[in-house]
Amino acid sequence: MKAKKVLVTGGAGYIGAHTVVELINAGFEPVIVDNLSRSDRTLLNGIETVTGSKTPFFEGDCCDKKFMTKVFESGGPFSGVLHFAAFKAVGESEEKPLIYYQNNLNSLTTLVEVMLSKKVTDLIFSSSCTVYGQPDQIPVNESAPFKKAESAYGATKQMCELILEDVSRNGLRVISLRYFNPIGAHPSALLGEVPIGTPNNLVPYITQTAAGLREKLTVFGDDYNTPDGSCVRDFIHVVDVGSAHVKALQYLAKKSEEKLYEAFNLGTGVGVSVLELIKKFIAATNVNIPYVIGPRRPGDIEQVFADPTKVNKALNWSSNFNIDQSLLHAWQWEKRIRNIQ
């Protein structure tokens, strides 16, 4: 059977690159689009090293309709699209909200416009647990209402989901995967997170502090209404996130509906606080992390973790890696790129 060709926007980024590897392992033929504004070619090379195959790559912007049309015409035909391309730093989105609205909304609407014109119907959208705001009930399931987003980033994900739900009535089949907090790296240590400048995410900041690149880690707030006062999150291994995208594509392929919109939480169902995570990293790696307590950070949610029941049943997916493995893999990747023995 001929492999199904799929377009992966943002495929040179952290989650996109790990998903490309899982797609190749599952027999798909991914084609990557990325403008390299928040990444470089490091992970493209990593994909080739891990899989032994070179993935077709188009450098350009998803907001550029002419460019995207050329991709569909010369890179396709595509059986589906996975849309990762977006700005994703909560803190930055509070400082520069306009670039988040411009990039995250325009990239989606342009992509969907080209998909409809080329009669490509299946889309897996990279969403986020930030769509829930601060939920009334924890763990949160997919029936929870969207509350006011705590950040401009979260607001863009809410808007993108609403757009897709509306547009699905025009003949799109969409699955929105609401990630909790992807962490870790490929178990081979050949693929991982490559922050540009100061990391916005917690785990790369931890690993860079462990590697001596950062003097200390700041924990943003210890006065939240949580067991130890620090924020609580649901941390999920990035390879598990990648495998869920494969399951989502396979799920859509089996569906007979011509119009469809569904959302799934991607999480482990286990809440871990920031302070707990630091302690778990120290225990898993035997490397100390100097940290200080700082003020709360604008845009941060107090606590959120997933009820993954729906995705476990419908997609026959669950997380394979635990938190200790995730942290160890992140550290092995950091050591490799820093040449630490």
C-alpha positions, -999 to 999 in steps of 0.1 A, spaced: 0 0 0 13 34 -9 23 55 21 0 84 28 16 118 23 8 143 51 18 180 54 33 190 88 34 228 94 60 238 120 77 205 115 111 219 123 99 227 158 100 207 190 67 189 189 64 189 151 98 172 147 91 144 172 57 139 155 74 136 121 95 107 134 64 89 147 47 95 114 76 79 95 77 50 119 40 45 112 44 44 74 33 80 66 53 103 43 55 137 60 63 169 42 75 197 64 67 235 61 85 259 85 97 295 83 124 288 109 114 320 127 114 301 161 136 272 151 166 262 129 177 232 109 189 213 140 158 191 144 155 186 106 189 170 108 179 151 139 148 136 121 171 123 93 196 108 119 168 91 138 148 78 108 176 74 82 154 92 57 154 128 45 120 145 49 109 169 21 111 205 35 97 238 23 109 269 40 82 296 41 54 311 61 19 296 65 5 331 64 16 334 28 -12 320 6 8 319 -26 36 300 -9 12 275 7 -6 270 -26 27 261 -42 34 236 -14 1 219 -20 7 218 -57 43 206 -57 45 187 -24 12 169 -25 -13 154 -30 -18 153 8 -42 129 26 -41 152 57 -24 181 75 -10 185 109 -8 221 119 18 230 146 30 263 132 23 290 159 39 312 184 36 295 218 53 314 247 27 324 273 49 352 288 58 367 254 22 366 244 14 389 273 42 413 262 34 412 225 -2 401 221 -6 415 186 20 393 170 3 363 185 -31 372 171 -16 380 137 5 349 134 -16 322 150 -49 332 135 -37 341 100 -15 310 96 -46 289 104 -71 307 82 -47 308 53 -39 271 56 -76 261 58 -84 283 28 -58 265 7 -69 231 21 -105 237 10 -94 249 -24 -73 218 -29 -100 195 -14 -78 182 15 -103 175 43 -84 160 73 -67 183 98 -51 177 131 -48 209 150 -22 216 177 -43 231 205 -36 236 242 -50 231 277 -48 269 280 -82 270 262 -98 260 295 -84 291 314 -85 282 351 -110 253 351 -137 249 378 -130 212 381 -96 194 381 -89 170 364 -105 188 334 -123 169 307 -133 180 271 -168 191 281 -154 219 304 -164 253 290 -138 278 277 -133 303 304 -115 336 299 -80 328 287 -52 337 311 -29 348 282 -31 360 246 -16 327 236 -45 308 252 -69 332 236 -55 325 201 -60 287 207 -96 293 218 -102 314 187 -85 289 164 -107 261 178 -139 282 173 -128 290 137 -122 253 130 -155 242 145 -173 267 122 -153 258 91 -157 221 97 -193 226 85 -179 235 51 -165 200 47 -134 197 70 -128 169 94 -109 183 123 -94 169 155 -80 194 180 -55 179 204 -53 199 236 -18 194 249 -9 198 285 28 203 290 50 184 265 85 177 279 114 153 274 133 143 242 136 113 219 150 84 239 179 82 214 190 117 226 192 126 189 162 149 190 150 173 216 140 209 224 162 237 210 151 270 226 161 302 207 176 324 234 163 322 269 139 292 273 102 300 278 95 264 290 103 251 324 122 218 316 147 233 291 154 260 317 160 233 343 184 214 319 203 245 310 207 254 347 219 219 353 244 223 324 257 255 339 243 278 311 220 295 336 230 306 371 197 296 387 161 288 380 133 311 391 101 295 404 73 319 396 52 321 428 50 298 458 17 313 472 -8 295 450 -36 274 465 -17 242 458 0 216 481 34 234 480 23 268 467 38 264 432 18 259 400 6 224 392 8 210 356 3 178 337 37 170 321 36 146 291 65 131 271 69 147 236 71 113 219 37 104 235 24 136 220 38 126 186 22 91 187 -12 107 195 -11 126 162 -6 93 144 -36 78 162 -56 109 154 -49 106 117 -57 69 117 -90 77 136 -100 102 110 -92 78 81 -117 52 96 -145 78 99 -171 80 72 -184 115 81 -177 142 56 -178 169 83 -164 164 118 -150 183 147 -137 167 178 -113 177 206 -92 155 228 -71 162 259 -35 150 256 -22 145 291 -12 119 316 -39 127 342 -12 133 369 -6 168 383 29 176 393 40 210 409 69 230 397 88 224 429 80 187 427 93 186 391 126 202 402 130 176 430 122 148 405 148 160 381 175 161 408 165 125 419 164 112 383 198 128 372 217 133 405 224 168 394 216 198 417 194 227 405 199 261 422 166 279 423 149 309 439 113 319 444 101 348 423 68 367 419 39 352 400 42 354 362 14 371 343 -7 346 323 1 315 344 -28 293 355 -27 280 391 -33 244 384 -45 222 356 -42 185 347 -61 163 323 -88 138 324 -75 116 295 -104 92 295 -118 103 261 -85 101 242 -77 67 259 -109 52 247 -116 69 213 -80 69 200 -68 39 219 -39 61 231 -22 65 264 11 79 276 40 54 276 66 74 294 65 85 331 78 118 345 112 104 355 119 90 321 108 123 305 132 143 327 160 119 321 156 120 283 156 158 285 188 158 304 204 132 280 196 155 251 210 186 269 242 167 277 246 156 241 242 190 226 265 206 253 291 177 250 287 170 288 299 135 298 
